[in-house]
Amino acid sequence: MIEVVLNDRLGKKVRVKCNDDDTIGDLKKLVAAQTGTRPDKIRIQKWYNVYKDHITLKDYEIHDGMGLELYYN
């Protein structure tokens, strides 16, 4: 289990516990359950790299305690 911190730059930080073999789409569903927004309206990125839904966290080298950016489409 790893914990990922997502910051939406509007004052909300979301901490999500997930496995490193989960996909970005699974992470979006967990974030949507905590924030109340739909998973298809969420975009997760780091700097200019927008993460694709079908790729796992391990492939993107997302580790425990890593911070990502959360945007709403």
Predicted model as a PDB file, atoms N, CA, C, CB and O in Angstrom, pLDDT in the B-factor column:
MODEL        1                                                                  
ATOM      1  N   MET A   1       0.839  -1.183   0.000  1.00 90.00           N  
ATOM      2  CA  MET A   1       0.000   0.000   0.000  1.00 90.00           C  
ATOM      3  C   MET A   1       0.883   1.244   0.000  1.00 90.00           C  
ATOM      4  CB  MET A   1      -0.954  -0.001   1.217  1.00 90.00           C  
ATOM      5  O   MET A   1       1.861   1.339   0.741  1.00 90.00           O  
ATOM      6  N   ILE A   2       0.511   2.178  -0.841  1.00 93.00           N  
ATOM      7  CA  ILE A   2       1.192   3.460  -0.856  1.00 93.00           C  
ATOM      8  C   ILE A   2       0.166   4.562  -0.641  1.00 93.00           C  
ATOM      9  CB  ILE A   2       1.963   3.669  -2.185  1.00 93.00           C  
ATOM     10  O   ILE A   2      -1.027   4.367  -0.876  1.00 93.00           O  
ATOM     11  N   GLU A   3       0.634   5.710  -0.195  1.00 94.00           N  
ATOM     12  CA  GLU A   3      -0.245   6.859  -0.002  1.00 94.00           C  
ATOM     13  C   GLU A   3       0.208   7.960  -0.947  1.00 94.00           C  
ATOM     14  CB  GLU A   3      -0.233   7.349   1.486  1.00 94.00           C  
ATOM     15  O   GLU A   3       1.376   8.348  -0.945  1.00 94.00           O  
ATOM     16  N   VAL A   4      -0.721   8.461  -1.756  1.00 94.00           N  
ATOM     17  CA  VAL A   4      -0.445   9.512  -2.722  1.00 94.00           C  
ATOM     18  C   VAL A   4      -1.199  10.758  -2.290  1.00 94.00           C  
ATOM     19  CB  VAL A   4      -0.846   9.080  -4.167  1.00 94.00           C  
ATOM     20  O   VAL A   4      -2.373  10.683  -1.925  1.00 94.00           O  
ATOM     21  N   VAL A   5      -0.525  11.907  -2.330  1.00 95.00           N  
ATOM     22  CA  VAL A   5      -1.132  13.184  -1.953  1.00 95.00           C  
ATOM     23  C   VAL A   5      -1.428  13.954  -3.225  1.00 95.00           C  
ATOM     24  CB  VAL A   5      -0.201  14.006  -0.999  1.00 95.00           C  
ATOM     25  O   VAL A   5      -0.534  14.181  -4.041  1.00 95.00           O  
ATOM     26  N   LEU A   6      -2.690  14.362  -3.400  1.00 94.00           N  
ATOM     27  CA  LEU A   6      -3.091  15.133  -4.568  1.00 94.00           C  
ATOM     28  C   LEU A   6      -3.531  16.515  -4.118  1.00 94.00           C  
ATOM     29  CB  LEU A   6      -4.224  14.421  -5.349  1.00 94.00           C  
ATOM     30  O   LEU A   6      -4.377  16.646  -3.234  1.00 94.00           O  
ATOM     31  N   ASN A   7      -2.956  17.547  -4.726  1.00 94.00           N  
ATOM     32  CA  ASN A   7      -3.238  18.931  -4.372  1.00 94.00           C  
ATOM     33  C   ASN A   7      -3.929  19.590  -5.561  1.00 94.00           C  
ATOM     34  CB  ASN A   7      -1.931  19.699  -3.976  1.00 94.00           C  
ATOM     35  O   ASN A   7      -3.429  19.533  -6.685  1.00 94.00           O  
ATOM     36  N   ASP A   8      -5.091  20.222  -5.310  1.00 89.00           N  
ATOM     37  CA  ASP A   8      -5.803  20.857  -6.416  1.00 89.00           C  
ATOM     38  C   ASP A   8      -5.517  22.353  -6.519  1.00 89.00           C  
ATOM     39  CB  ASP A   8      -7.287  20.637  -6.261  1.00 89.00           C  
ATOM     40  O   ASP A   8      -6.125  23.042  -7.338  1.00 89.00           O  
ATOM     41  N   ARG A   9      -4.595  22.865  -5.693  1.00 88.00           N  
ATOM     42  CA  ARG A   9      -4.163  24.267  -5.714  1.00 88.00           C  
ATOM     43  C   ARG A   9      -5.288  25.240  -5.368  1.00 88.00           C  
ATOM     44  CB  ARG A   9      -3.604  24.610  -7.078  1.00 88.00           C  
ATOM     45  O   ARG A   9      -5.143  26.447  -5.559  1.00 88.00           O  
ATOM     46  N   LEU A  10      -6.389  24.730  -4.868  1.00 89.00           N  
ATOM     47  CA  LEU A  10      -7.496  25.572  -4.425  1.00 89.00           C  
ATOM     48  C   LEU A  10      -7.737  25.415  -2.930  1.00 89.00           C  
ATOM     49  CB  LEU A  10      -8.769  25.234  -5.201  1.00 89.00           C  
ATOM     50  O   LEU A  10      -8.782  25.823  -2.423  1.00 89.00           O  
ATOM     51  N   GLY A  11      -6.783  24.829  -2.227  1.00 87.00           N  
ATOM     52  CA  GLY A  11      -6.904  24.657  -0.795  1.00 87.00           C  
ATOM     53  C   GLY A  11      -7.295  23.268  -0.354  1.00 87.00           C  
ATOM     54  O   GLY A  11      -7.471  23.030   0.841  1.00 87.00           O  
ATOM     55  N   LYS A  12      -7.436  22.346  -1.282  1.00 89.00           N  
ATOM     56  CA  LYS A  12      -7.837  20.988  -0.924  1.00 89.00           C  
ATOM     57  C   LYS A  12      -6.713  20.016  -1.242  1.00 89.00           C  
ATOM     58  CB  LYS A  12      -9.127  20.583  -1.667  1.00 89.00           C  
ATOM     59  O   LYS A  12      -6.225  19.960  -2.371  1.00 89.00           O  
ATOM     60  N   LYS A  13      -6.306  19.251  -0.237  1.00 93.00           N  
ATOM     61  CA  LYS A  13      -5.344  18.174  -0.424  1.00 93.00           C  
ATOM     62  C   LYS A  13      -6.049  16.867  -0.122  1.00 93.00           C  
ATOM     63  CB  LYS A  13      -4.083  18.362   0.481  1.00 93.00           C  
ATOM     64  O   LYS A  13      -6.712  16.736   0.907  1.00 93.00           O  
ATOM     65  N   VAL A  14      -5.908  15.909  -1.008  1.00 93.00           N  
ATOM     66  CA  VAL A  14      -6.556  14.613  -0.863  1.00 93.00           C  
ATOM     67  C   VAL A  14      -5.469  13.566  -0.692  1.00 93.00           C  
ATOM     68  CB  VAL A  14      -7.471  14.287  -2.089  1.00 93.00           C  
ATOM     69  O   VAL A  14      -4.557  13.472  -1.514  1.00 93.00           O  
ATOM     70  N   ARG A  15      -5.561  12.783   0.366  1.00 94.00           N  
ATOM     71  CA  ARG A  15      -4.634  11.672   0.594  1.00 94.00           C  
ATOM     72  C   ARG A  15      -5.364  10.374   0.255  1.00 94.00           C  
ATOM     73  CB  ARG A  15      -4.105  11.656   2.082  1.00 94.00           C  
ATOM     74  O   ARG A  15      -6.437  10.095   0.789  1.00 94.00           O  
ATOM     75  N   VAL A  16      -4.772   9.591  -0.636  1.00 94.00           N  
ATOM     76  CA  VAL A  16      -5.406   8.368  -1.117  1.00 94.00           C  
ATOM     77  C   VAL A  16      -4.455   7.203  -0.892  1.00 94.00           C  
ATOM     78  CB  VAL A  16      -5.793   8.488  -2.621  1.00 94.00           C  
ATOM     79  O   VAL A  16      -3.281   7.268  -1.259  1.00 94.00           O  
ATOM     80  N   LYS A  17      -4.966   6.138  -0.287  1.00 95.00           N  
ATOM     81  CA  LYS A  17      -4.192   4.908  -0.137  1.00 95.00           C  
ATOM     82  C   LYS A  17      -4.578   3.962  -1.265  1.00 95.00           C  
ATOM     83  CB  LYS A  17      -4.435   4.245   1.261  1.00 95.00           C  
ATOM     84  O   LYS A  17      -5.759   3.705  -1.498  1.00 95.00           O  
ATOM     85  N   CYS A  18      -3.565   3.446  -1.965  1.00 93.00           N  
ATOM     86  CA  CYS A  18      -3.809   2.544  -3.081  1.00 93.00           C  
ATOM     87  C   CYS A  18      -2.603   1.627  -3.242  1.00 93.00           C  
ATOM     88  CB  CYS A  18      -4.088   3.335  -4.392  1.00 93.00           C  
ATOM     89  O   CYS A  18      -1.592   1.792  -2.560  1.00 93.00           O  
ATOM     90  N   ASN A  19      -2.715   0.668  -4.140  1.00 92.00           N  
ATOM     91  CA  ASN A  19      -1.607  -0.232  -4.447  1.00 92.00           C  
ATOM     92  C   ASN A  19      -0.800   0.333  -5.606  1.00 92.00           C  
ATOM     93  CB  ASN A  19      -2.122  -1.654  -4.784  1.00 92.00           C  
ATOM     94  O   ASN A  19      -1.315   1.112  -6.409  1.00 92.00           O  
ATOM     95  N   ASP A  20       0.469  -0.061  -5.690  1.00 88.00           N  
ATOM     96  CA  ASP A  20       1.284   0.464  -6.775  1.00 88.00           C  
ATOM     97  C   ASP A  20       0.977  -0.210  -8.112  1.00 88.00           C  
ATOM     98  CB  ASP A  20       2.748   0.299  -6.443  1.00 88.00           C  
ATOM     99  O   ASP A  20       1.443   0.260  -9.150  1.00 88.00           O  
ATOM    100  N   ASP A  21       0.207  -1.298  -8.113  1.00 92.00           N  
ATOM    101  CA  ASP A  21      -0.202  -1.907  -9.377  1.00 92.00           C  
ATOM    102  C   ASP A  21      -1.583  -1.443  -9.830  1.00 92.00           C  
ATOM    103  CB  ASP A  21      -0.190  -3.414  -9.250  1.00 92.00           C  
ATOM    104  O   ASP A  21      -2.120  -1.975 -10.802  1.00 92.00           O  
ATOM    105  N   ASP A  22      -2.171  -0.453  -9.138  1.00 92.00           N  
ATOM    106  CA  ASP A  22      -3.423   0.161  -9.583  1.00 92.00           C  
ATOM    107  C   ASP A  22      -3.137   1.084 -10.769  1.00 92.00           C  
ATOM    108  CB  ASP A  22      -4.105   0.950  -8.420  1.00 92.00           C  
ATOM    109  O   ASP A  22      -2.031   1.603 -10.918  1.00 92.00           O  
ATOM    110  N   THR A  23      -4.148   1.272 -11.597  1.00 94.00           N  
ATOM    111  CA  THR A  23      -3.996   2.185 -12.727  1.00 94.00           C  
ATOM    112  C   THR A  23      -4.362   3.606 -12.293  1.00 94.00           C  
ATOM    113  CB  THR A  23      -4.879   1.733 -13.923  1.00 94.00           C  
ATOM    114  O   THR A  23      -4.898   3.820 -11.206  1.00 94.00           O  
ATOM    115  N   ILE A  24      -4.065   4.556 -13.151  1.00 94.00           N  
ATOM    116  CA  ILE A  24      -4.433   5.947 -12.891  1.00 94.00           C  
ATOM    117  C   ILE A  24      -5.958   6.074 -12.859  1.00 94.00           C  
ATOM    118  CB  ILE A  24      -3.824   6.893 -13.969  1.00 94.00           C  
ATOM    119  O   ILE A  24      -6.495   6.885 -12.104  1.00 94.00           O  
ATOM    120  N   GLY A  25      -6.655   5.282 -13.669  1.00 93.00           N  
ATOM    121  CA  GLY A  25      -8.117   5.281 -13.647  1.00 93.00           C  
ATOM    122  C   GLY A  25      -8.670   4.833 -12.305  1.00 93.00           C  
ATOM    123  O   GLY A  25      -9.666   5.377 -11.829  1.00 93.00           O  
ATOM    124  N   ASP A  26      -8.025   3.832 -11.685  1.00 93.00           N  
ATOM    125  CA  ASP A  26      -8.430   3.394 -10.350  1.00 93.00           C  
ATOM    126  C   ASP A  26      -8.181   4.498  -9.330  1.00 93.00           C  
ATOM    127  CB  ASP A  26      -7.675   2.114  -9.946  1.00 93.00           C  
ATOM    128  O   ASP A  26      -8.992   4.714  -8.429  1.00 93.00           O  
ATOM    129  N   LEU A  27      -7.057   5.195  -9.475  1.00 94.00           N  
ATOM    130  CA  LEU A  27      -6.740   6.303  -8.566  1.00 94.00           C  
ATOM    131  C   LEU A  27      -7.766   7.420  -8.699  1.00 94.00           C  
ATOM    132  CB  LEU A  27      -5.328   6.847  -8.847  1.00 94.00           C  
ATOM    133  O   LEU A  27      -8.158   8.027  -7.702  1.00 94.00           O  
ATOM    134  N   LYS A  28      -8.201   7.693  -9.920  1.00 94.00           N  
ATOM    135  CA  LYS A  28      -9.229   8.710 -10.141  1.00 94.00           C  
ATOM    136  C   LYS A  28     -10.539   8.328  -9.464  1.00 94.00           C  
ATOM    137  CB  LYS A  28      -9.457   8.922 -11.637  1.00 94.00           C  
ATOM    138  O   LYS A  28     -11.232   9.193  -8.929  1.00 94.00           O  
ATOM    139  N   LYS A  29     -10.888   7.040  -9.480  1.00 94.00           N  
ATOM    140  CA  LYS A  29     -12.117   6.594  -8.828  1.00 94.00           C  
ATOM    141  C   LYS A  29     -12.033   6.770  -7.317  1.00 94.00           C  
ATOM    142  CB  LYS A  29     -12.400   5.131  -9.170  1.00 94.00           C  
ATOM    143  O   LYS A  29     -13.020   7.138  -6.679  1.00 94.00           O  
ATOM    144  N   LEU A  30     -10.852   6.509  -6.735  1.00 93.00           N  
ATOM    145  CA  LEU A  30     -10.676   6.701  -5.294  1.00 93.00           C  
ATOM    146  C   LEU A  30     -10.733   8.180  -4.917  1.00 93.00           C  
ATOM    147  CB  LEU A  30      -9.345   6.097  -4.837  1.00 93.00           C  
ATOM    148  O   LEU A  30     -11.303   8.538  -3.887  1.00 93.00           O  
ATOM    149  N   VAL A  31     -10.149   9.029  -5.743  1.00 93.00           N  
ATOM    150  CA  VAL A  31     -10.196  10.472  -5.502  1.00 93.00           C  
ATOM    151  C   VAL A  31     -11.626  10.977  -5.653  1.00 93.00           C  
ATOM    152  CB  VAL A  31      -9.253  11.222  -6.472  1.00 93.00           C  
ATOM    153  O   VAL A  31     -12.067  11.827  -4.879  1.00 93.00           O  
ATOM    154  N   ALA A  32     -12.350  10.464  -6.637  1.00 93.00           N  
ATOM    155  CA  ALA A  32     -13.733  10.883  -6.861  1.00 93.00           C  
ATOM    156  C   ALA A  32     -14.618  10.507  -5.688  1.00 93.00           C  
ATOM    157  CB  ALA A  32     -14.277  10.264  -8.142  1.00 93.00           C  
ATOM    158  O   ALA A  32     -15.549  11.240  -5.354  1.00 93.00           O  
ATOM    159  N   ALA A  33     -14.341   9.368  -5.056  1.00 93.00           N  
ATOM    160  CA  ALA A  33     -15.128   8.960  -3.892  1.00 93.00           C  
ATOM    161  C   ALA A  33     -14.902   9.899  -2.715  1.00 93.00           C  
ATOM    162  CB  ALA A  33     -14.779   7.528  -3.489  1.00 93.00           C  
ATOM    163  O   ALA A  33     -15.818  10.120  -1.922  1.00 93.00           O  
ATOM    164  N   GLN A  34     -13.697  10.458  -2.587  1.00 91.00           N  
ATOM    165  CA  GLN A  34     -13.412  11.364  -1.472  1.00 91.00           C  
ATOM    166  C   GLN A  34     -13.861  12.793  -1.742  1.00 91.00           C  
ATOM    167  CB  GLN A  34     -11.936  11.352  -1.168  1.00 91.00           C  
ATOM    168  O   GLN A  34     -14.300  13.485  -0.823  1.00 91.00           O  
ATOM    169  N   THR A  35     -13.756  13.247  -2.997  1.00 91.00           N  
ATOM    170  CA  THR A  35     -14.069  14.644  -3.294  1.00 91.00           C  
ATOM    171  C   THR A  35     -15.507  14.861  -3.729  1.00 91.00           C  
ATOM    172  CB  THR A  35     -13.154  15.151  -4.358  1.00 91.00           C  
ATOM    173  O   THR A  35     -16.024  15.971  -3.603  1.00 91.00           O  
ATOM    174  N   GLY A  36     -16.166  13.829  -4.238  1.00 91.00           N  
ATOM    175  CA  GLY A  36     -17.545  13.975  -4.682  1.00 91.00           C  
ATOM    176  C   GLY A  36     -17.670  14.394  -6.132  1.00 91.00           C  
ATOM    177  O   GLY A  36     -18.776  14.691  -6.585  1.00 91.00           O  
ATOM    178  N   THR A  37     -16.575  14.427  -6.875  1.00 92.00           N  
ATOM    179  CA  THR A  37     -16.643  14.742  -8.298  1.00 92.00           C  
ATOM    180  C   THR A  37     -16.596  13.447  -9.112  1.00 92.00           C  
ATOM    181  CB  THR A  37     -15.484  15.694  -8.710  1.00 92.00           C  
ATOM    182  O   THR A  37     -16.198  12.400  -8.601  1.00 92.00           O  
ATOM    183  N   ARG A  38     -17.000  13.526 -10.368  1.00 93.00           N  
ATOM    184  CA  ARG A  38     -16.998  12.340 -11.220  1.00 93.00           C  
ATOM    185  C   ARG A  38     -15.583  12.029 -11.677  1.00 93.00           C  
ATOM    186  CB  ARG A  38     -17.924  12.536 -12.434  1.00 93.00           C  
ATOM    187  O   ARG A  38     -14.805  12.953 -11.916  1.00 93.00           O  
ATOM    188  N   PRO A  39     -15.224  10.752 -11.807  1.00 91.00           N  
ATOM    189  CA  PRO A  39     -13.857  10.399 -12.220  1.00 91.00           C  
ATOM    190  C   PRO A  39     -13.479  10.891 -13.614  1.00 91.00           C  
ATOM    191  CB  PRO A  39     -13.690   8.913 -12.171  1.00 91.00           C  
ATOM    192  O   PRO A  39     -12.304  11.141 -13.883  1.00 91.00           O  
ATOM    193  N   ASP A  40     -14.465  11.034 -14.505  1.00 93.00           N  
ATOM    194  CA  ASP A  40     -14.132  11.496 -15.849  1.00 93.00           C  
ATOM    195  C   ASP A  40     -13.878  12.997 -15.908  1.00 93.00           C  
ATOM    196  CB  ASP A  40     -15.240  11.136 -16.802  1.00 93.00           C  
ATOM    197  O   ASP A  40     -13.419  13.501 -16.933  1.00 93.00           O  
ATOM    198  N   LYS A  41     -14.169  13.719 -14.826  1.00 94.00           N  
ATOM    199  CA  LYS A  41     -13.900  15.154 -14.748  1.00 94.00           C  
ATOM    200  C   LYS A  41     -12.595  15.468 -14.033  1.00 94.00           C  
ATOM    201  CB  LYS A  41     -15.036  15.852 -14.048  1.00 94.00           C  
ATOM    202  O   LYS A  41     -12.290  16.636 -13.793  1.00 94.00           O  
ATOM    203  N   ILE A  42     -11.818  14.438 -13.688  1.00 94.00           N  
ATOM    204  CA  ILE A  42     -10.573  14.617 -12.945  1.00 94.00           C  
ATOM    205  C   ILE A  42      -9.396  14.388 -13.879  1.00 94.00           C  
ATOM    206  CB  ILE A  42     -10.505  13.655 -11.729  1.00 94.00           C  
ATOM    207  O   ILE A  42      -9.391  13.443 -14.668  1.00 94.00           O  
ATOM    208  N   ARG A  43      -8.384  15.271 -13.783  1.00 94.00           N  
ATOM    209  CA  ARG A  43      -7.140  15.103 -14.523  1.00 94.00           C  
ATOM    210  C   ARG A  43      -5.998  15.126 -13.517  1.00 94.00           C  
ATOM    211  CB  ARG A  43      -6.963  16.217 -15.617  1.00 94.00           C  
ATOM    212  O   ARG A  43      -5.904  16.038 -12.696  1.00 94.00           O  
ATOM    213  N   ILE A  44      -5.134  14.123 -13.582  1.00 94.00           N  
ATOM    214  CA  ILE A  44      -3.992  14.015 -12.678  1.00 94.00           C  
ATOM    215  C   ILE A  44      -2.731  14.227 -13.494  1.00 94.00           C  
ATOM    216  CB  ILE A  44      -3.964  12.631 -11.945  1.00 94.00           C  
ATOM    217  O   ILE A  44      -2.536  13.600 -14.535  1.00 94.00           O  
ATOM    218  N   GLN A  45      -1.874  15.124 -13.008  1.00 93.00           N  
ATOM    219  CA  GLN A  45      -0.639  15.382 -13.729  1.00 93.00           C  
ATOM    220  C   GLN A  45       0.458  15.804 -12.775  1.00 93.00           C  
ATOM    221  CB  GLN A  45      -0.851  16.448 -14.793  1.00 93.00           C  
ATOM    222  O   GLN A  45       0.207  16.116 -11.611  1.00 93.00           O  
ATOM    223  N   LYS A  46       1.669  15.807 -13.283  1.00 93.00           N  
ATOM    224  CA  LYS A  46       2.839  16.281 -12.561  1.00 93.00           C  
ATOM    225  C   LYS A  46       3.600  17.154 -13.542  1.00 93.00           C  
ATOM    226  CB  LYS A  46       3.729  15.090 -12.006  1.00 93.00           C  
ATOM    227  O   LYS A  46       4.062  16.663 -14.572  1.00 93.00           O  
ATOM    228  N   TRP A  47       3.742  18.436 -13.244  1.00 91.00           N  
ATOM    229  CA  TRP A  47       4.291  19.432 -14.155  1.00 91.00           C  
ATOM    230  C   TRP A  47       3.490  19.414 -15.439  1.00 91.00           C  
ATOM    231  CB  TRP A  47       5.791  19.169 -14.437  1.00 91.00           C  
ATOM    232  O   TRP A  47       2.305  19.749 -15.426  1.00 91.00           O  
ATOM    233  N   TYR A  48       4.103  19.034 -16.547  1.00 92.00           N  
ATOM    234  CA  TYR A  48       3.372  19.029 -17.816  1.00 92.00           C  
ATOM    235  C   TYR A  48       3.016  17.620 -18.272  1.00 92.00           C  
ATOM    236  CB  TYR A  48       4.191  19.719 -18.890  1.00 92.00           C  
ATOM    237  O   TYR A  48       2.486  17.451 -19.371  1.00 92.00           O  
ATOM    238  N   ASN A  49       3.290  16.616 -17.467  1.00 90.00           N  
ATOM    239  CA  ASN A  49       2.974  15.240 -17.825  1.00 90.00           C  
ATOM    240  C   ASN A  49       1.565  14.897 -17.355  1.00 90.00           C  
ATOM    241  CB  ASN A  49       4.004  14.264 -17.216  1.00 90.00           C  
ATOM    242  O   ASN A  49       1.328  14.757 -16.155  1.00 90.00           O  
ATOM    243  N   VAL A  50       0.641  14.762 -18.284  1.00 94.00           N  
ATOM    244  CA  VAL A  50      -0.719  14.351 -17.964  1.00 94.00           C  
ATOM    245  C   VAL A  50      -0.751  12.836 -17.964  1.00 94.00           C  
ATOM    246  CB  VAL A  50      -1.757  14.943 -18.975  1.00 94.00           C  
ATOM    247  O   VAL A  50      -0.385  12.209 -18.958  1.00 94.00           O  
ATOM    248  N   TYR A  51      -1.187  12.236 -16.856  1.00 93.00           N  
ATOM    249  CA  TYR A  51      -1.152  10.787 -16.709  1.00 93.00           C  
ATOM    250  C   TYR A  51      -2.361  10.151 -17.382  1.00 93.00           C  
ATOM    251  CB  TYR A  51      -1.100  10.398 -15.229  1.00 93.00           C  
ATOM    252  O   TYR A  51      -3.487  10.624 -17.228  1.00 93.00           O  
ATOM    253  N   LYS A  52      -2.121   9.079 -18.125  1.00 94.00           N  
ATOM    254  CA  LYS A  52      -3.157   8.352 -18.860  1.00 94.00           C  
ATOM    255  C   LYS A  52      -3.816   7.312 -17.946  1.00 94.00           C  
ATOM    256  CB  LYS A  52      -2.557   7.668 -20.119  1.00 94.00           C  
ATOM    257  O   LYS A  52      -3.173   6.777 -17.043  1.00 94.00           O  
ATOM    258  N   ASP A  53      -5.093   7.033 -18.185  1.00 92.00           N  
ATOM    259  CA  ASP A  53      -5.889   6.190 -17.295  1.00 92.00           C  
ATOM    260  C   ASP A  53      -5.462   4.726 -17.267  1.00 92.00           C  
ATOM    261  CB  ASP A  53      -7.318   6.268 -17.693  1.00 92.00           C  
ATOM    262  O   ASP A  53      -5.619   4.079 -16.232  1.00 92.00           O  
ATOM    263  N   HIS A  54      -4.936   4.184 -18.343  1.00 94.00           N  
ATOM    264  CA  HIS A  54      -4.695   2.747 -18.436  1.00 94.00           C  
ATOM    265  C   HIS A  54      -3.296   2.329 -17.970  1.00 94.00           C  
ATOM    266  CB  HIS A  54      -4.902   2.297 -19.852  1.00 94.00           C  
ATOM    267  O   HIS A  54      -2.974   1.141 -18.003  1.00 94.00           O  
ATOM    268  N   ILE A  55      -2.465   3.273 -17.541  1.00 94.00           N  
ATOM    269  CA  ILE A  55      -1.089   2.962 -17.132  1.00 94.00           C  
ATOM    270  C   ILE A  55      -1.028   2.899 -15.606  1.00 94.00           C  
ATOM    271  CB  ILE A  55      -0.078   4.028 -17.685  1.00 94.00           C  
ATOM    272  O   ILE A  55      -1.668   3.695 -14.919  1.00 94.00           O  
ATOM    273  N   THR A  56      -0.252   1.945 -15.082  1.00 93.00           N  
ATOM    274  CA  THR A  56      -0.200   1.737 -13.630  1.00 93.00           C  
ATOM    275  C   THR A  56       0.687   2.777 -12.948  1.00 93.00           C  
ATOM    276  CB  THR A  56       0.313   0.327 -13.314  1.00 93.00           C  
ATOM    277  O   THR A  56       1.500   3.444 -13.588  1.00 93.00           O  
ATOM    278  N   LEU A  57       0.511   2.895 -11.648  1.00 92.00           N  
ATOM    279  CA  LEU A  57       1.316   3.816 -10.850  1.00 92.00           C  
ATOM    280  C   LEU A  57       2.776   3.377 -10.837  1.00 92.00           C  
ATOM    281  CB  LEU A  57       0.773   3.904  -9.414  1.00 92.00           C  
ATOM    282  O   LEU A  57       3.680   4.212 -10.815  1.00 92.00           O  
ATOM    283  N   LYS A  58       3.001   2.075 -10.849  1.00 92.00           N  
ATOM    284  CA  LYS A  58       4.374   1.548 -10.860  1.00 92.00           C  
ATOM    285  C   LYS A  58       5.095   1.950 -12.143  1.00 92.00           C  
ATOM    286  CB  LYS A  58       4.367   0.008 -10.716  1.00 92.00           C  
ATOM    287  O   LYS A  58       6.281   2.280 -12.109  1.00 92.00           O  
ATOM    288  N   ASP A  59       4.386   1.927 -13.277  1.00 93.00           N  
ATOM    289  CA  ASP A  59       4.996   2.312 -14.548  1.00 93.00           C  
ATOM    290  C   ASP A  59       5.366   3.793 -14.583  1.00 93.00           C  
ATOM    291  CB  ASP A  59       4.053   1.992 -15.695  1.00 93.00           C  
ATOM    292  O   ASP A  59       6.352   4.172 -15.214  1.00 93.00           O  
ATOM    293  N   TYR A  60       4.576   4.632 -13.906  1.00 92.00           N  
ATOM    294  CA  TYR A  60       4.880   6.055 -13.818  1.00 92.00           C  
ATOM    295  C   TYR A  60       5.866   6.370 -12.688  1.00 92.00           C  
ATOM    296  CB  TYR A  60       3.598   6.842 -13.617  1.00 92.00           C  
ATOM    297  O   TYR A  60       6.230   7.528 -12.487  1.00 92.00           O  
ATOM    298  N   GLU A  61       6.294   5.345 -11.954  1.00 92.00           N  
ATOM    299  CA  GLU A  61       7.224   5.475 -10.829  1.00 92.00           C  
ATOM    300  C   GLU A  61       6.671   6.410  -9.751  1.00 92.00           C  
ATOM    301  CB  GLU A  61       8.581   5.990 -11.322  1.00 92.00           C  
ATOM    302  O   GLU A  61       7.384   7.266  -9.226  1.00 92.00           O  
ATOM    303  N   ILE A  62       5.390   6.229  -9.433  1.00 92.00           N  
ATOM    304  CA  ILE A  62       4.746   6.963  -8.347  1.00 92.00           C  
ATOM    305  C   ILE A  62       4.939   6.158  -7.077  1.00 92.00           C  
ATOM    306  CB  ILE A  62       3.222   7.216  -8.636  1.00 92.00           C  
ATOM    307  O   ILE A  62       4.513   5.006  -6.992  1.00 92.00           O  
ATOM    308  N   HIS A  63       5.585   6.768  -6.084  1.00 91.00           N  
ATOM    309  CA  HIS A  63       5.957   6.079  -4.861  1.00 91.00           C  
ATOM    310  C   HIS A  63       5.144   6.589  -3.681  1.00 91.00           C  
ATOM    311  CB  HIS A  63       7.446   6.249  -4.588  1.00 91.00           C  
ATOM    312  O   HIS A  63       4.307   7.481  -3.823  1.00 91.00           O  
ATOM    313  N   ASP A  64       5.404   6.007  -2.514  1.00 92.00           N  
ATOM    314  CA  ASP A  64       4.702   6.359  -1.282  1.00 92.00           C  
ATOM    315  C   ASP A  64       5.031   7.804  -0.893  1.00 92.00           C  
ATOM    316  CB  ASP A  64       5.082   5.383  -0.135  1.00 92.00           C  
ATOM    317  O   ASP A  64       6.198   8.192  -0.837  1.00 92.00           O  
ATOM    318  N   GLY A  65       3.984   8.592  -0.625  1.00 91.00           N  
ATOM    319  CA  GLY A  65       4.152   9.966  -0.191  1.00 91.00           C  
ATOM    320  C   GLY A  65       4.351  10.969  -1.306  1.00 91.00           C  
ATOM    321  O   GLY A  65       4.586  12.147  -1.034  1.00 91.00           O  
ATOM    322  N   MET A  66       4.267  10.542  -2.539  1.00 92.00           N  
ATOM    323  CA  MET A  66       4.503  11.437  -3.669  1.00 92.00           C  
ATOM    324  C   MET A  66       3.333  12.385  -3.859  1.00 92.00           C  
ATOM    325  CB  MET A  66       4.744  10.635  -4.949  1.00 92.00           C  
ATOM    326  O   MET A  66       2.181  11.999  -3.661  1.00 92.00           O  
ATOM    327  N   GLY A  67       3.614  13.607  -4.236  1.00 94.00           N  
ATOM    328  CA  GLY A  67       2.585  14.617  -4.467  1.00 94.00           C  
ATOM    329  C   GLY A  67       2.308  14.792  -5.943  1.00 94.00           C  
ATOM    330  O   GLY A  67       3.232  14.909  -6.747  1.00 94.00           O  
ATOM    331  N   LEU A  68       1.025  14.809  -6.302  1.00 94.00           N  
ATOM    332  CA  LEU A  68       0.604  15.004  -7.682  1.00 94.00           C  
ATOM    333  C   LEU A  68      -0.347  16.187  -7.744  1.00 94.00           C  
ATOM    334  CB  LEU A  68      -0.065  13.726  -8.249  1.00 94.00           C  
ATOM    335  O   LEU A  68      -0.854  16.636  -6.716  1.00 94.00           O  
ATOM    336  N   GLU A  69      -0.589  16.690  -8.942  1.00 95.00           N  
ATOM    337  CA  GLU A  69      -1.497  17.807  -9.133  1.00 95.00           C  
ATOM    338  C   GLU A  69      -2.853  17.306  -9.607  1.00 95.00           C  
ATOM    339  CB  GLU A  69      -0.916  18.813 -10.133  1.00 95.00           C  
ATOM    340  O   GLU A  69      -2.942  16.431 -10.469  1.00 95.00           O  
ATOM    341  N   LEU A  70      -3.896  17.867  -9.037  1.00 93.00           N  
ATOM    342  CA  LEU A  70      -5.268  17.457  -9.333  1.00 93.00           C  
ATOM    343  C   LEU A  70      -5.996  18.619 -10.003  1.00 93.00           C  
ATOM    344  CB  LEU A  70      -6.013  17.005  -8.036  1.00 93.00           C  
ATOM    345  O   LEU A  70      -6.069  19.718  -9.454  1.00 93.00           O  
ATOM    346  N   TYR A  71      -6.526  18.366 -11.176  1.00 94.00           N  
ATOM    347  CA  TYR A  71      -7.271  19.386 -11.922  1.00 94.00           C  
ATOM    348  C   TYR A  71      -8.651  18.868 -12.263  1.00 94.00           C  
ATOM    349  CB  TYR A  71      -6.520  19.795 -13.207  1.00 94.00           C  
ATOM    350  O   TYR A  71      -8.864  17.663 -12.400  1.00 94.00           O  
ATOM    351  N   TYR A  72      -9.589  19.796 -12.400  1.00 91.00           N  
ATOM    352  CA  TYR A  72     -10.964  19.448 -12.752  1.00 91.00           C  
ATOM    353  C   TYR A  72     -11.239  19.931 -14.169  1.00 91.00           C  
ATOM    354  CB  TYR A  72     -11.983  20.067 -11.743  1.00 91.00           C  
ATOM    355  O   TYR A  72     -11.065  21.115 -14.460  1.00 91.00           O  
ATOM    356  N   ASN A  73     -11.668  19.030 -15.062  1.00 88.00           N  
ATOM    357  CA  ASN A  73     -11.961  19.388 -16.443  1.00 88.00           C  
ATOM    358  C   ASN A  73     -13.342  19.977 -16.561  1.00 88.00           C  
ATOM    359  CB  ASN A  73     -11.830  18.182 -17.351  1.00 88.00           C  
ATOM    360  O   ASN A  73     -13.766  20.340 -17.658  1.00 88.00           O  
TER     361      ASN A  73                                                      
ENDMDL                                                                          
END                                                                             
